Amino acid sequence: MSRLVLKEVQMEFEKSNLQNTISAEFETGHIYGLLGRNGAGKTTLLNLLSGRKYPSGGAVFLDEKPIWENPTALPKIYYCGNSKDFPTTMRVSLLINWIAAMRPVFSSEKATQLCEKFSLPQNVRFSSLSTGQKTAFQLAIALSSGAEFILFDEPFLGLDTNTRHLFYQELLSVFSKGSIACLFATHWVEEIESILDEILILEKGKLILNDSCEHLIQNSYQVSGPSQLVDRFCSEQKVLRIQTLGGLKTAIILGPQPPALEGLTFSKISLSELVLALTDQEGGISHA
């Protein structure tokens, strides 16, 4: 089992002069969701983890060794999310060979097969591909990278439904055959919630939640009923969001669901509903 560790790494945001320190661990054998609103720091965090960005404080370790200036560590980490990483004038088939020459564990055979599955033309320049085709190519390269840690940064841009479905099939196939970890920084929570087992939520460069999906689902719920009853119940609960419709209220609560109470209705919520409540700019974790 390999471990990628952020240790007291400083997250900086030049436009807002914000700076937060973050620590987190990622292990092979897991699929993580890195979630948060626009500008929360998801891409910055992936750039730090992949060695594309150097922090002003702290360090990133792979199996207890710093990743920077470490030729054995960086090939084990692959960042997927920027089409500008590829020479635009090079043909797709030559791009695959070009990448293979730089990454010793990369499988050009698998990349070619995936391009065929994704219906990508290979005898054309990369620049001539559509947005969705460029995204599909990046995914094919990521799944063929041989990396232990694959970092996906908004990986579904322009993809049609069929290609997304094929990608999930191939991802789970790669995941089941080897000891890898995948990190998804995305807004498509509804679509990937079935494959995630760990969730991290960022807010302005601060890690506000790091938990397993199973634990989060078991320890969150929705309560609804007359406004006064809901208000009374929520006064001692960790409330994520409250919605009012006439004389009725609905609240999403973080915590174990209590026994039935007269006048109130309790129900489970989906992971995507929970994430939406957790990342709600005007909501957030608070007491009612």
N, C-alpha and C positions, 0 to 999 in steps of 0.2 A: 504493500500500500504506500503510495507516494502522497506527500503533503505539500501544498503551496500555502505559504503563510505570509500575511501582512502583519508586520510588527511595528506598531506605533508610527505608521506612515502618515505623513502630513498631506492632506488633500487641500490643494489651493485653487482658488477661482479668481483669475486675474480681473475679470470685469466687476466683481463685487467685493474684492479684497477679503473674501471669507477664507478662513483656514481652520480645518478641523483635523484631529488625529484619529486614525482608524486602525483597528486590529481585527483580523479575521483569519480563519483557517478553512482550507478547501482540501478535501481528500478524494482520491480516486474511488470509484464505485458509487458516486453520487451525481445527481443532476440538480443544479442550483438555479434558482430564479433570482436575478439581481434586478430589483424593481424600484421604482420611484418616478416622480414627475420629471418633466423636462428640466434640465439644469441641476438635477439632484446630485450628479457626479458619477453616473454609471459608466460612461465612456472613459472618464478620467481614471476610475478605478481599474478598468480593464487594461488601459494603457500602462498603468503602474505594474499590474500583475504580469503583463507580457514583456516588460522591459522596454516598451516603446517610450516611456516617460520616466524620468529620474526624479524621485521625491527630494524635497529640501530637508526632510527629516525622516528617520526611521529606515526600514529596509524590507525587502521582499526575499523570502527564503524558499528554496525548493529542496526538500529533504535536508534541512538545516544548513544549507549552503546558499550564500547570496546569489541571486540570478544574474547580476550585472557582471560583465567581464568574465562570464562563466560559460565557455563553449559547450559544456556538456548539459547545461540546464536549459538554455534557450530553445534548442530543438524539441524539447519536451513540452513546450508551451506554444500554442498557435492562436493568434488573434484573427478573427474573421469578422470583417465589417467595413472595410474601406476599399472600394474598387480602384482607388487611385494608387494602391500598392502595386498594380500590374501595369506593365508597359502597354499603352493603348494601341500602338502600331503593330504589335506582335500578334501573329495568328494564334488561335486558341490551342491548336495542337502543339505548336512550338512553346507556348507558355507553359504547358504541362512539363515539357522536357527541361525548360529553364528553371522551373521550381524544383524539379527532381535533382538538378545539379547542385542546388543550394541546401537542400534538406535531405540528409542521408537516410532518414527513415520514411521518407515520402514514397508512396506507391503510385507511379505514373499509370500502371495498368488499371488500378482501381479508379483513378481519376478519369481515365478515358471511358471506362465502363459507366461511371456515374454521369458523365456528360451525355452519353448515349441514352441513358435512362431518362435524363432530364430534357431530352430532345434538343440538345445544344449543337448548333453547327460548329464544326471544329476547323474548317478550312477558311475561316474568316478572321478579320482583325478584331481584337477585343473591343475596339472603339465602335464597331458596327453592331454590337449586341444591344438589345433593348435593356432597359433597367432591370426587368425581371430576369432576363437571361444572364446579366452580369451577376445578379444576386445568386442565381442557381449555380453559376460557375464557382463563385466564392465558397458556396456550401460544399460543392463537389471536392474542392481543394482541401477544405477543412477536414472533411471526413476521410480523406486520403493522406492526411498529414503525418499520421503515425504518432502524433503528439499524445501525451498523457493528459494534458489539460487543454481543452478546446474552449475558447472564449468567443461566444457569439454576440455581436453588438448589433441589435435591431436587424436580425438576419432574414426578415421576411419581406423586405421592400420590393414591391412589384411582382411578387410571386402569385401565380394563380393557384386555385384550390388543388388541382391535380399534382402540381409540383410540390406544394407543401406536404401533401399526403405522402408522396414518394420520399420526400426528405425525412419525415418522421420514421418511416419504415427502415430506411437506411441508417438513420441515427441509432435506433434501437438495436439494429443488427450489429453495428460497430460497437455499441456500448456493451452488448451481451457477450461479445467475443473477446474483449480485452479489458484490462484494468485502466479505465480512463475516467475523467471527470469532465462534465460540461457545465459551463456557466452561460446563462441566457440573460442578457440585458435587453429587455423588451417591454412594450406596452401590450402585447398580445397575450395577456394572462389567461383569458378564457381558452385560448387554443392550446396552450402548453401546460395547463395546470394538471392534466392527467399524467404527465411524465415527470413532473418535478417532485423531489422529495425534501428539498431544503429551500427556504426563502430568506433572502436578505433584503431589507428595505432601507434605502438611503433618503436622507432629507438634507439638502444643502451641504453635502459632504459628510454628514454625520450618520453613522449606522444606528438607526432607531429600532431595528428589530432583526434578529437572527435566530431562526427556529425551524424545526421540522414541520413540513406540511401537515403531517398526521397530528402533531401536538396542537398546531394552530386550529385545525378543524375541530378537534375534540374540545378545545377551550375557547370557543366563540359561538355566538348564537344571536338570534333576533327575538326581540320581545315586542309585542304589539297589544294595544288595548286602549281604553279611555285615557285621555291625556293626564288626568290627575293620578290615576293608578300607575301609569308608566313613569311619570315624574317622581312619584314617591319611591318606586322600585329602583330607579336609576340613580337616586341620590347617593347610594353607597356602592355603585358599580363603576367599572372602568368603561366609559361610554366612548365609542368611536364616531357614531353618527346618530342624529335624531331627525326624523322627518315627521311633519305634521300635516294631516289632511282632515279639515273640519275639527271635530272633537276627538279624533283618534290620533295616536302617535305610534311610531315604529322606531325602535332603537336597535342598533347593532352593538353588542357588548363583547368585550374581551374578558374571558374568564369561564369557569365551569358552569354549565347550565344547571340552575336550581330545580328543585321539585316543582310540580305544578302549583300555581297560585290562582285562586279564584279571580276571574275577570281579566286575566292576562293569558296571552297565547305565546308559547315558545316554539321556535323552529330553528333548524340548522340552516346555515348559509354556505354558499359555495366559496371556494378559495378566491375566485375572481372578485366576488362581492366583498369579501374580507379585505383583500388588497386595496380595492377602491376606497373603502372606508379608512384604511390605515394611511393612505396617501392623499386623502382629501385635504386640500390646502386650508380650507376653512373649518375642517373638523379636527382631525388629529386625535391623539389619545388624551382624553381629559375626563374630568368628573362632571356630571350633569349639574 
